[in-house]
């Protein structure tokens, strides 16, 4: 890629990494599921009026609204109440190995030596992190694994849908996610809705930044790059996301500067990168917040 486009790719990954930090701070002021719902209100309001879907596309988009909007993002935001941002960004990369395993089991895709090695290395990275002091609580870990699974399932769905532009998919799946997330928030967080009235800059920044910077601008530039360059030229930049999140967490919000976490993150990134080297791998959506 030209140097300018490399800078664009790096800038997007930095925006996504910083997004994890912003969300971590934001869910301390607005409940996480409610934060996610408000994020998607903003995204859908800005995109839906300018996009259209067909009746044939509707079932797939509805399904994505649940697996990607409610399960992936909703549970990721909830997990950030119980886990460090950097550690969360690393564990969420399990979506790559999970997507690969699901593709092999459900779609009968061959695993191959390269992806097999990537799976083993990814799991080794998780085990390294587990040996360190920043391993999340059982609840945080369960939420992160469920979130990663939602992302993995979404990739399988998107890869077998009729063509839908990225902004159309983002806008309409966000719209359909809103009632699901408000209902989930009412069931699990209703007693905390009063926090909205006292929320400060961190809470509202999480809503606005995650909607506009991370979703619309970040994904918009990312897919623009994918239209101009090969997947193999663009996707490897997303592997920097967990490492940058770990560093941002240490520098900006005082996460523990654990060498074990940094090593585990690097090992897992290598494993996921090997999985993504396979053209048939279903991991086409960047695994970000």
HUNOR-V113008 format. One record per run of one state. SS is the DSSP state (h for helix, s for strand, l for the rest). FROM is the first residue (numbers start at 0). TO is the last residue. Records with the same first field share a line. If there is no record, write none. Layout:
SS: FROM-TO ; FROM-TO
//
This chain:
l: 0-1 ; 26-30 ; 50-53 ; 79-83 ; 91-92 ; 106-110 ; 130-136 ; 158-164 ; 192-193 ; 198-199 ; 228-229 ; 253-257 ; 276-288
h: 2-25 ; 31-49 ; 54-78 ; 84-90 ; 93-105 ; 111-129 ; 137-157 ; 165-191 ; 194-197 ; 200-227 ; 230-252 ; 258-275
//
